[in-house]
Amino acid sequence: MRYYAVFYRDCGQVQAVVRQDRRGPPRDAGKFVKAAFLLVLFLLILGTLATGCGGGGGKTLEIADIGWTENTAIAALTKVLLEEELGYKQVTIKTSDLDSVYEGVAEGDLDAFQDVWLPNQRDLLESVEDDVEQLSFSYEGQTRQGIGVPSYMDTTSLDQLNESEVDMIFGIEPGSVVMEKIYEEVMPAYGLKQKLVESSTDGMLAEAETRYRNREEFALVAWSPHWMNQRYELRYLEDPQNAFGELNDPARITTIVNKNLSRNDPVAHAFMDALVLDEEQLSALESTINEVGEPHEGARQWTRENREVWQPWVETAQAVQES
């Protein structure tokens, strides 16, 4: 009995089948072992074809998370869909800070950063513009940012904040543009006496939760899109002196990727370029993650309930995968 191997390509994998040829004379087992060895060697040589269709298989990706709620949510969603729908072996989410994330993408240590706020981060983007590619805007909706207070307070404007019982403004990470603007421009413009408290986003929200529940007067750095706007009734304080400057205008949220990603990983490139969420969708994703308590599981739960939102992104990537 004689044995032979049949090779064929399936999307993302090289398949091999060893079959018996009953037409020829018997052959010894040693020749079969040799054939099997050559089969294994052939598969190793063609290992790169295992990711045929431009992605999946053994593909990996490294994306950034600077700890901002929308960044954590979108990164987790990207990981879930690339691994579970597009066959990626592993999507690694790397914790970073705003000051170093742009350099990481430019140098190829990171493949993507999906929370670029413009014009807030324009200077950072311009510093690496020759080494990164800006994708389509990933958020459809009106952003807003500033200093907020709970709606049960009477304060409506920044020039009234000193008349309230607020003694601290709860803030976020010190490297953020909005924190720098508040400290350098807003507080001097209004002579604010409050202490600006630097913290992680989670730390700020934990403090806000306690004070809101006790109906205490407080102020915090607030922005939209974010689930805080659904959980709490907040009022964004007016800025009659325009101390926030261009940050008073709606921002756009987009993604940057390493300049070589479109060539090295066209599937991930196509997926992230197609990914877009509106305010309701992003807030729901963030809220689900917050309720579940773990980004990856929260994003997975959201995908089960919102296939109609993400299916077009996956189909766009699959079209590249199959080309």
Residue pairs with C-beta under 8 A, 6 or more apart in sequence:
1 20
1 21
1 22
1 24
1 26
1 27
2 20
2 21
2 22
2 23
2 24
2 25
2 26
2 27
3 18
3 19
3 20
3 21
3 27
3 32
3 35
4 18
4 19
4 21
4 35
5 16
5 17
5 18
5 19
5 35
5 39
5 42
6 16
6 17
6 18
6 19
7 14
7 15
7 16
7 42
8 14
8 15
9 15
9 49
9 52
11 52
11 53
11 56
11 321
11 322
12 50
12 51
12 52
12 53
12 55
12 56
12 57
12 87
12 321
13 50
13 52
13 57
14 43
14 46
14 49
14 50
14 52
16 39
16 42
16 43
18 35
18 36
18 39
50 57
50 58
51 57
51 58
51 59
53 267
53 321
53 322
53 323
54 265
54 266
54 267
54 320
54 321
54 323
55 86
55 87
55 88
55 265
55 266
55 267
55 268
55 317
55 320
55 321
56 86
56 87
56 88
56 267
56 321
57 87
57 89
58 89
59 87
59 88
59 89
59 265
59 267
59 268
60 88
60 89
60 90
60 91
60 92
61 82
61 88
61 90
61 91
61 92
61 111
61 112
61 265
61 268
62 91
62 92
62 94
62 109
62 110
62 111
63 75
63 78
63 79
63 91
63 92
63 93
63 94
63 110
63 111
63 112
63 113
63 114
64 71
64 75
64 93
64 94
64 96
64 101
64 104
64 105
64 110
64 112
64 113
64 114
65 71
65 72
65 75
65 93
65 94
65 95
65 96
66 95
66 96
66 97
66 98
66 101
66 113
66 115
66 173
67 95
67 173
67 200
67 201
67 202
68 115
68 172
68 201
69 201
69 226
69 227
69 286
70 115
70 139
70 225
70 226
70 253
70 282
70 286
71 114
71 115
72 289
72 295
73 282
73 285
73 286
73 289
73 295
73 298
73 299
74 114
74 115
74 138
74 275
74 277
74 282
74 285
75 93
75 114
75 295
76 93
76 289
76 295
76 296
76 298
76 299
77 275
77 285
77 299
77 302
77 303
77 310
78 91
78 114
78 271
78 272
78 275
79 91
79 93
79 296
79 299
80 296
80 299
80 300
80 303
81 271
81 303
81 310
81 313
81 314
82 88
82 91
82 268
82 271
83 89
83 90
83 91
84 300
84 303
85 314
86 267
86 271
86 314
86 317
86 318
86 321
88 268
94 104
94 110
96 104
96 110
96 113
97 173
97 175
98 121
98 124
98 173
98 175
98 176
99 124
99 175
101 110
101 113
102 113
102 121
102 124
102 125
102 127
102 128
102 132
102 256
103 128
104 110
104 113
105 111
105 112
105 113
105 128
105 131
105 132
105 256
105 257
105 258
106 128
106 131
106 132
106 258
107 131
108 258
108 260
110 258
111 257
111 258
111 261
111 265
111 268
112 255
112 256
112 257
112 258
112 261
112 268
112 272
113 255
113 256
114 138
114 255
114 272
114 275
115 253
116 125
116 134
116 253
116 254
116 255
116 256
117 143
117 177
117 251
117 252
117 253
118 125
118 251
118 252
118 253
118 254
119 246
119 247
119 249
119 251
120 177
120 178
120 247
120 251
121 177
125 132
125 134
125 256
128 256
130 259
131 258
131 259
132 256
132 257
132 258
132 259
133 256
133 257
133 258
133 259
133 261
133 262
134 254
134 255
134 256
135 254
135 255
135 256
135 257
135 269
135 272
135 273
136 254
136 255
136 273
136 274
136 276
137 252
137 253
137 254
137 276
138 253
138 254
138 255
138 272
138 275
138 276
138 277
139 225
139 252
139 253
139 276
139 277
139 278
139 279
139 282
140 276
140 277
140 278
140 279
141 225
141 278
141 279
141 282
142 224
142 250
142 279
143 223
143 224
143 225
143 250
143 251
143 252
143 253
144 222
144 223
144 224
144 236
144 250
145 178
145 221
145 222
145 223
145 224
145 244
145 247
145 251
146 178
146 221
146 222
146 223
146 236
146 237
146 239
146 244
146 247
146 248
147 158
147 161
147 169
147 182
147 186
147 219
147 220
147 221
147 222
147 236
147 237
148 219
148 220
148 221
148 222
148 234
148 235
148 236
148 237
149 155
149 161
149 164
149 166
149 217
149 218
149 219
149 220
149 234
149 235
149 237
150 212
150 215
150 217
150 218
150 232
150 233
150 234
150 235
151 233
151 234
151 235
152 215
152 233
153 164
153 217
153 235
154 164
155 161
155 163
155 164
155 166
155 217
155 235
155 237
156 235
156 237
156 238
157 237
157 238
157 239
157 240
158 186
158 190
158 192
158 237
158 238
158 239
158 240
158 241
158 243
159 190
159 240
159 241
160 237
161 190
161 192
161 194
161 219
161 237
162 190
162 191
162 192
162 193
162 194
164 217
165 216
165 217
166 194
166 217
166 218
166 219
167 194
167 195
168 194
168 195
168 196
168 197
168 218
168 219
169 182
169 192
169 194
169 195
169 196
169 197
169 219
169 220
169 221
170 197
170 199
170 204
170 207
170 208
170 218
170 219
170 220
170 221
171 179
171 182
171 196
171 197
171 198
171 199
171 204
171 220
171 221
172 178
172 179
172 198
172 199
172 200
172 201
172 204
172 221
173 179
173 198
173 199
173 200
173 201
174 198
177 247
178 221
178 223
178 247
179 196
179 198
179 221
181 243
181 244
181 245
181 247
182 196
182 221
183 196
185 243
185 244
185 245
186 192
186 239
186 243
186 244
187 194
187 196
189 241
189 243
190 241
190 243
194 219
197 204
197 207
199 207
204 220
204 221
205 228
207 218
207 220
208 218
208 220
208 228
208 232
211 217
211 218
212 218
212 232
219 237
222 228
222 229
222 234
222 236
224 279
225 279
225 282
225 283
225 286
226 283
226 286
227 283
227 286
227 287
227 290
228 234
229 283
230 283
230 287
231 287
239 248
242 248
255 272
255 273
255 275
257 269
257 272
258 264
261 268
261 269
262 269
266 320
267 317
267 320
267 321
268 317
269 320
270 316
270 317
270 319
270 320
271 313
271 314
271 316
271 317
273 316
274 312
274 313
274 316
274 317
275 310
275 313
276 313
277 285
277 309
281 306
281 309
284 302
284 306
285 298
285 299
285 302
288 298
288 299
288 301
288 302
289 295
289 298
289 299
289 302
290 298
291 298
292 298
292 301
303 310
